Amino acid sequence: MTSNDQEHWTHVYEGKAPTEVSWYQASPEPSLRALSRFGAHPSSAFIDVGGGASNLVDALLEQGWQDITVLDIAAPALEAAKSRIGPMADRVHWEVADITEWTPARKFDVWHDRAVFHFLTEPKQHVAYRQALLKGLAAGALAIVATFALDGPERCSGLPVRRYDPASLADALGESLQLIDAWREVHVTPWGAKQAFNWCAFRRVG
Ligand SMILES: C[S@@+](CC[C@H](N)C(=O)[O-])C[C@H]1O[C@@H](n2cnc3c(N)ncnc32)[C@H](O)[C@@H]1O
């Protein structure tokens, strides 16, 4: 990532309401279902990487999750989430950072990435993402990563993406992450377009 990427995403969130972007979902059901299915619970230390202005954090606060971090490259995305949530936002750790330049200072039990990794198209970005992931994940921790599927869009938000199936995503994330399950989801954008997603759940091994 470069400062251009930060400018790009900052500009996106300055120009559009969170409900107007293609990745908006009225309810973060796919993520909530996955968290519950793989045994994550409100006392798990959780990070939403590239969480943007997603309302996943609202749902987790409502469920009583106590250790939530939301990281994003775009400050206005996090500001939008904070002002929507109100005083409860003080219970969340908000981090403005580029995941490919960020070194976690602690371990998490759950790493969640919906529609972020697929923007990293350069090998060196994968290396940097993996470094953050491995440093930030406790042994046995869960990682839920959702990217566009092989038949998903080729671009998003004006940027090229890489598309994955479970095998290629597992390969990109490296052997310290063991693929435990994968499934497809068709996301419908606010204007009714369909986007095929590849969701994968991994355990940190080794
Ligand atoms: C398609 S949006 C998905 C947002 C959120 N995960 C959701 O599901 O609503 C991609 C998000 O990744 C963030 N992003 C892009 N590149 C990033 C990077 N290198 N580090 C951190 N965040 C990044 C963007 O600002 C944006 O919020």
The ligand as an ORCA input file, in Angstrom:
! r2SCAN-3c Opt
* xyz 0 1
  C     -14.505     -3.059      0.603
  S     -14.207     -2.190      2.060
  C     -14.764     -3.336      3.303
  C     -15.048     -2.666      4.629
  C     -15.535     -3.612      5.728
  N     -14.613     -4.704      5.939
  C     -16.915     -4.122      5.432
  O     -17.079     -5.336      5.256
  O     -17.843     -3.306      5.396
  C     -12.439     -2.278      2.197
  C     -11.925     -1.570      3.427
  O     -10.536     -1.819      3.558
  C      -9.886     -0.625      3.919
  N      -8.494     -0.794      3.457
  C      -8.057     -0.875      2.188
  N      -6.743     -1.099      2.168
  C      -6.334     -1.162      3.457
  C      -5.078     -1.374      4.090
  N      -3.961     -1.555      3.379
  N      -5.022     -1.370      5.433
  C      -6.137     -1.177      6.160
  N      -7.355     -0.979      5.623
  C      -7.453     -0.983      4.287
  C     -10.671      0.460      3.220
  O     -10.503      1.731      3.788
  C     -12.094     -0.064      3.376
  O     -12.686      0.370      4.565
*
